[in-house]
Amino acid sequence: MDLGVLDYALDPALIAQQPLPTRDASRMLVVERSSGTRTDTHVQRLEEWLHPGDLLVINDAEVMAARLHGTRPTGGAIEVLLVERVEGTTWKCMARGAGRISAGESIRFGDQLSGTWGERLDDTYRTLRLRCEGNVDATLRRVGELPLPPYIRRPEGPSSLDRERYQTMFARSPGAIAAPTAGLHFTPRLVANLARHGVGCTPLTLVVGPATFLPIRTASLAEHNVPSERFVIPEETASAITEARARGGRIVAVGTTSVRALETAADDEGVVQPGSGRTKLLVGPGFRFRAVDALFTNFHLPRSSLLALVAAFAGVETTLAAYRAATAAGYRFYSYGDAMLIV
């Protein structure tokens, strides 16, 4: 598919720079796939669009303090994004300002943390072994910075509000380098209201990695190489999904990361199997969804794999029409922005 199809015009003023005072106060655009009908409403009214017996599947990944600002022996500044633990205190990472770094070169991240560069893995990643006095993970939590996406402008770094609000209420499984942003809209009050309405909620984990934000640089979607991400489907979650389906309930994926985990774990009959693994699943128009019946998601960047997934689920024309309507109506876009429910 030509990626130009997934392009749209967006006024930069619509890119949300701050979260709303209340998580569930965001606007919500409901899109009905069968008719293309759109309804403007609010996340607080989500229960009105779900049925008793439906089941929300959320991603409980927790964003780690993965961004480090370091200094090379030459005095040059370097920014490092820890992507995934390889073993012990050795991490797979991305680096900005790395230039020609040789294996064995040292780097300092302030007074508390240092590291030694390992071999380059490919054009994007290399390894870094961290060291400090005491526990490395505890030091990372103090020294590291929350890796906000670049479209959220923070010249002075993330604020205390960001540290609270760029985590979902469900965050339990550390290691993500970006938030599963659809979950940012949920509050204990909203979940309790849904439960009273007969709508359940169950977790899975997809450790959000570069697949979420790396741009597509190929001419077509099919040529794009999605970095693999770890996921876990607990036994209890797989059972809850099977039981919801048996009673006629819909499986509502909260976020594109939940979709990718569920569709990776589903067999040909749509039964979601418990277990853990890695996924490189790339979902685009023409994909046959087996596990997901409805999708709650944010508004995504143009020409992105996330927008391709939404277009696959709702239909390309329906998706683009919804995005045009959302921009015209002043919806807030991206991580701290408003939501879309596709049923």
Salt bridges, closest charged atoms under 4 A:
ASP7 OD2 - ARG303 NH1 3.80
ASP24 OD1 - ARG189 NH2 2.78
ASP40 OD1 - ARG27 NH2 3.96
GLU48 OE2 - ARG45 NE 2.95
ASP54 OD2 - ARG250 NH2 2.78
GLU79 OE2 - ARG67 NE 3.30
GLU79 OE1 - HIS69 ND1 3.98
GLU79 OE2 - ARG96 NH1 3.80
GLU84 OE2 - ARG230 NE 3.28
GLU84 OE2 - ARG278 NH1 2.84
GLU105 OE2 - ARG72 NE 2.86
ASP137 OD1 - ARG85 NH2 2.93
GLU145 OE1 - HIS69 NE2 3.37
ASP162 OD2 - ARG154 NE 2.74
GLU229 OE1 - ARG260 NH1 2.40
GLU263 OE1 - ARG290 NE 3.93
ASP268 OD1 - ARG290 NH1 3.65
ASP293 OD2 - ARG245 NH2 3.17
